[in-house]
Amino acid sequence: MAKKITHSDNPRVLAVLTLAKVKGGAYSNLQLNQIIKNNPLKENDKGLLTTLVYGTIQYRLLLEFWLEPFIKGKKIDPWVKELLLTFLFQWQKLDRIPKHALFNETIEVAKILGHSGTAKFVTAILHNMDRKGLKDVSQISDKTDRMATEYSLPKWLVKELTAQVGAKKTANILASLNHAPEQSARINTAKATRAQVTASLEKEGYSVKDGSVSQDALVISGGHVASSSAYKDGLLTVQDESAMLPVEALQLDDDVKSVLDAAAAPGGKTGQIAQYLSDGATVTALDIHDHKVKLIAQNVARLGVADKVNAMALDARKVPEHFEEGFDRILVDAPCSGLGLLRRKPEIRYEKTLEDVQHLAKLQEDILTAGAKKLNKGGKLVYSTCTILDQENDGVVEAFLKANPDFVQEKTETKKGLKDERDSLALKIYPDDYQTDGFYIATFRRKD
């Protein structure tokens, strides 16, 4: 067991402790935020800590492939394994750290968290790796196994994607999932213009450019945007560009008076809907959990659009019996496997199974069918997921249309006309298309 360290200014020590907790079941993003909040780190050390944690998780299968010959048969504490994996990640995937410095830093962490015996053990393994070299993934004869190891993704996912989009596209998707995500935010047009938000951010030292995927997106670097005055004042909200597209697809205009956001927490899309609604129009936002409803309320309050939002705790499958009146627009941003988000939540790649996907597809169909019963004639319903497998996407749409003949599918449209030349009605955004999250968006209209 590692020594109990309460505070540290050493990002490598904190990375090992964070990874050990994530391996024990903690969420990487929450654990990382807590560590950064509780420890005195300089900005560049925060960056290194973040890179080490996410990078080691992202490449875990490949790193373990390299490590395995050197610890075979040895009894090793979990934190020591995480330390060795972080070493391998830095050695093989980062190019700014001299090897001698990396050796010294890794051994120092072993001393801080362990004892002299641990440090000697780690030293011996590092020198053994340096002397013998690492296994080459090209030695793996099975192509699926080789891709799963190289890109550190489960074999079942590699198989499914290959069957659905082909080997070349799969390789591109898998490679892109290990790239660091850009930081994007949505301008809150209810409070500020693009020029005002950009000026506010640049005044604080951020670099800002317009997004390429969504109308109101900015891509920001130079610091955590959630720490900016613009964020605190509700001029923007942190959101991936792809996640902004389902609300664009609703085609909200002045004639729209009522919108249902059927699976709304934490409220990013609810706030987006509200900022586009005309005076007197409202959006009803649902989540099954009370604490998540409070989160929706907090988010829309910060954005200054709470007067247009009715947030309530309700299972979206119970919409038909709960509401008497219908809605002009309905968004079903359904609970899903989240496989389009692997850049931001890397650990879920090792947790999800094909059975999870199949179970979620049934839940998605139930929520979609329930919500549809309360769509006004001539109204639009948008179904979206942040995943990239057909089972949760085209398969759900096909089942819904078969069971609901009073609905027709229309071509999903976005403000920037993404993939307008495509033949399919649904819009599929893969992680390698624009280096954003993977998303699926289908649009339906209820017949008059």
Salt bridges, closest charged atoms under 4 A:
GLU43 OE2 - LYS46 NZ 3.26
GLU64 OE2 - ARG60 NH1 3.59
GLU64 OE2 - LYS81 NZ 3.14
GLU82 OE1 - ARG60 NH2 2.72
GLU105 OE1 - ARG12 NH1 3.93
ASP130 OD1 - LYS99 NZ 2.85
ASP145 OD1 - LYS155 NZ 2.95
GLU182 OE2 - LYS209 NZ 3.61
ASP210 OD1 - ARG194 NH1 2.87
ASP240 OD1 - ARG344 NH2 2.57
ASP315 OD2 - ARG317 NH2 2.94
ASP333 OD2 - LYS269 NZ 3.09
ASP366 OD1 - LYS362 NZ 2.86
ASP390 OD1 - LYS428 NZ 3.69
ASP394 OD2 - LYS428 NZ 2.68
ASP406 OD2 - ARG446 NE 3.25
GLU410 OE1 - LYS380 NZ 2.53
GLU410 OE2 - ARG445 NE 2.75
ASP432 OD2 - LYS169 NZ 2.93
ASP433 OD1 - LYS169 NZ 2.80
ASP433 OD2 - LYS419 NZ 2.59
ASP437 OD1 - ARG344 NE 3.04
